[in-house]
């Protein structure tokens, strides 16, 4: 469902919209308020575990938040996506910034989890939009495939599965295997 308006929404109009019904979150895409799919149990559990993992790594070096909207630009227009999770360092966002608003700058990391009805291809295009808007890394999580694909601004994406360990010089000291995160979240493997 798209909220219908006579004209395209401006960034200010979008940010001043009343809260959605129930658990509906909207993203601003091409001047329209587009609902984001509500997370299911495995999605929510994975988000919780990955946020905790990143928070343990970053300590007091930045903010780790689930479902925090970001004000960005996409194709020359205002864009307000709401990633499943993000990490922004205090080098980018001052530690004393304390507003009840969307994240005002591109974070270092955005994590998107593929929901039912979404495809990897759709998320790959969204990852490219994030990178073009100044986000430094995008992780696309595929719960069905038990994988994380890391998108970089200057290199081909890389997919991690099983016991393969994610490491990245941008997040020095953050290392984990994909399977360990899925096990910690208690997400069952599908039978082959």
C-alpha positions as CSV (number, residue, x, y, z in Angstrom):
1,X,0.0,0.0,0.0
2,X,1.3,3.5,-0.9
3,X,0.0,6.5,0.9
4,X,-1.7,8.6,-1.8
5,X,-1.2,12.4,-2.0
6,X,-2.2,14.9,-4.7
7,X,1.4,15.9,-5.2
8,X,4.8,14.3,-4.5
9,X,5.9,14.5,-0.9
10,X,8.8,16.8,0.0
11,X,11.3,15.6,2.6
12,X,9.9,17.9,5.2
13,X,6.3,16.7,4.5
14,X,7.4,13.0,4.7
15,X,9.3,13.5,8.0
16,X,6.2,15.2,9.5
17,X,3.8,12.5,8.6
18,X,1.9,11.0,11.5
19,X,2.9,7.5,12.6
20,X,1.7,4.6,10.5
21,X,-1.1,2.3,11.6
22,X,0.0,-0.5,13.9
23,X,3.6,-1.6,13.0
24,X,3.7,0.0,9.6
25,X,6.9,1.9,8.8
26,X,7.2,4.0,5.6
27,X,10.1,4.9,3.4
28,X,10.3,7.9,1.1
29,X,10.9,6.7,-2.4
30,X,10.5,9.0,-5.4
31,X,8.2,11.3,-3.5
32,X,5.9,8.6,-2.3
33,X,5.5,7.0,1.2
34,X,6.1,3.3,0.6
35,X,5.3,0.8,3.4
36,X,8.1,-1.4,4.6
37,X,7.3,-5.0,5.2
38,X,6.8,-5.9,8.9
39,X,9.5,-8.2,10.1
40,X,8.7,-11.8,11.0
41,X,10.2,-13.8,13.9
42,X,13.4,-15.0,12.3
43,X,14.0,-11.6,10.7
44,X,13.6,-9.9,14.2
45,X,15.8,-12.5,15.9
46,X,18.6,-12.1,13.4
47,X,18.4,-8.3,13.6
48,X,18.6,-8.5,17.4
49,X,21.7,-10.8,17.3
50,X,23.6,-8.9,14.6
51,X,22.9,-5.6,16.4
52,X,24.2,-7.0,19.7
53,X,27.3,-8.4,17.9
54,X,28.1,-5.1,16.3
55,X,27.4,-3.2,19.5
56,X,29.8,-5.4,21.4
57,X,32.5,-4.7,18.8
58,X,32.0,-1.0,18.6
59,X,31.5,-0.2,22.3
60,X,31.3,3.5,22.6
61,X,32.7,4.3,19.1
62,X,29.2,4.8,17.5
63,X,25.6,4.0,17.3
64,X,24.0,0.6,16.3
65,X,20.3,0.9,15.7
66,X,17.6,-1.3,14.2
67,X,14.9,0.3,12.0
68,X,16.4,3.8,12.1
69,X,15.5,5.9,9.0
70,X,18.2,7.8,7.1
71,X,17.9,10.9,5.0
72,X,19.8,10.3,1.8
73,X,19.6,11.3,-1.9
74,X,18.8,8.8,-4.7
75,X,18.8,9.7,-8.3
76,X,18.9,13.4,-7.4
77,X,15.8,13.2,-5.1
78,X,15.3,12.9,-1.4
79,X,15.2,9.3,-0.2
80,X,14.4,8.1,3.3
81,X,15.0,4.4,3.6
82,X,14.6,2.5,6.9
83,X,17.2,-0.3,6.9
84,X,16.8,-3.3,9.2
85,X,19.9,-2.1,11.1
86,X,22.7,0.4,10.7
87,X,26.0,1.4,12.3
88,X,27.3,4.9,12.3
89,X,30.5,5.9,14.0
90,X,31.0,9.1,16.1
91,X,33.5,10.1,13.5
92,X,30.6,10.6,11.1
93,X,27.8,11.5,13.6
94,X,29.0,13.6,16.5
95,X,28.6,11.8,19.8
96,X,26.7,14.7,21.3
97,X,24.0,14.5,18.5
98,X,20.8,13.7,20.3
99,X,17.8,14.4,18.2
100,X,14.6,12.3,17.7
101,X,15.0,12.4,13.9
102,X,16.2,10.3,11.0
103,X,19.9,9.7,10.8
104,X,21.1,12.9,9.1
105,X,24.2,11.4,7.4
106,X,25.1,8.2,5.5
107,X,26.3,5.6,8.0
108,X,29.2,3.3,7.5
109,X,27.1,0.2,7.5
110,X,23.5,-0.7,6.5
111,X,22.0,-4.1,6.9
112,X,19.0,-5.2,5.0
113,X,17.3,-8.6,5.5
114,X,15.4,-10.1,2.5
115,X,11.7,-10.4,3.6
116,X,9.2,-12.8,2.0
117,X,8.1,-11.2,-1.3
118,X,11.4,-9.5,-1.8
119,X,14.1,-10.8,-4.1
120,X,17.9,-10.7,-3.8
121,X,17.9,-8.7,-7.1
122,X,15.7,-6.0,-5.5
123,X,18.0,-5.8,-2.5
124,X,21.1,-5.6,-4.7
125,X,19.7,-2.6,-6.5
126,X,18.8,-1.0,-3.1
127,X,22.4,-1.8,-1.9
128,X,23.7,0.1,-5.0
129,X,21.5,3.1,-4.1
130,X,22.9,3.1,-0.6
131,X,26.5,3.0,-1.8
132,X,25.8,5.8,-4.3
133,X,24.4,7.9,-1.4
134,X,27.6,7.5,0.6
135,X,27.0,4.4,2.7
136,X,30.3,2.6,2.9
137,X,29.1,-1.0,3.3
138,X,25.8,-2.8,2.7
139,X,25.1,-6.3,4.0
140,X,22.2,-8.1,2.4
141,X,21.1,-11.0,4.6
142,X,19.3,-14.0,3.0
143,X,17.8,-16.0,5.8
144,X,16.6,-18.7,3.4
145,X,20.1,-19.2,1.9
146,X,21.8,-18.5,5.3
147,X,24.1,-16.0,3.7
148,X,25.3,-12.4,3.9
149,X,26.4,-10.6,0.8
150,X,28.7,-7.6,1.4
151,X,28.4,-4.7,-1.1
152,X,31.4,-2.4,-1.5
153,X,31.6,1.0,-3.3
154,X,34.8,0.0,-5.1
155,X,34.7,-3.8,-5.5
156,X,32.4,-6.6,-6.5
157,X,30.0,-7.9,-3.8
158,X,31.2,-10.9,-1.8
159,X,28.8,-13.6,-0.4
160,X,29.6,-15.3,2.9
161,X,28.0,-18.6,3.9
162,X,28.7,-21.4,6.5
163,X,31.9,-21.1,8.4
164,X,33.3,-18.4,6.2
165,X,34.4,-15.5,8.5
166,X,33.4,-11.9,7.6
167,X,36.3,-9.5,8.1
168,X,36.7,-5.9,6.8
169,X,39.4,-3.3,7.3
170,X,36.6,-0.7,7.8
171,X,35.5,-2.6,10.9
172,X,38.8,-3.7,12.3
173,X,38.4,-6.4,14.9
174,X,34.8,-7.4,13.9
175,X,35.0,-11.0,12.8
176,X,32.3,-13.7,12.8
177,X,31.1,-16.7,10.8
178,X,27.7,-16.5,9.3
179,X,26.7,-19.9,10.6
180,X,27.6,-18.8,14.1
181,X,25.1,-15.9,13.9
182,X,22.3,-18.0,12.5
183,X,22.9,-20.6,15.3
184,X,22.9,-17.9,17.9
185,X,19.6,-16.6,16.6
186,X,18.3,-20.2,16.7
187,X,17.2,-20.0,13.0
188,X,16.7,-23.6,11.9
189,X,18.3,-24.9,8.7
190,X,15.8,-25.9,6.0
191,X,16.1,-29.6,5.0
192,X,17.8,-30.1,1.7
